[in-house]
Amino acid sequence: MQLPRHVRIRRLKSGVTSFYYEISTKYRNMKCPVPSEPLESDFALACEKAKTLNGQFDE
């Protein structure tokens, strides 16, 4: 499974796998306007949302 840029997998206490969009500290320190945020637990939906966020990141 290929993850989009800035996407991390986390296993919640409940055992559910969840995906998070996390901007690295380097870019946060540069005042990147795109926030780190939780995505969906569904891989396909998480990829779609990450695609949108990465588009904003690249602007």
Secondary structure, DSSP 8 states (H G I E B T S, - for coil): ----TTEEEEE-TTS-EEEEE---HHHHHTT-SS--EE--SSHHHHHHHHHHHHHHHH-
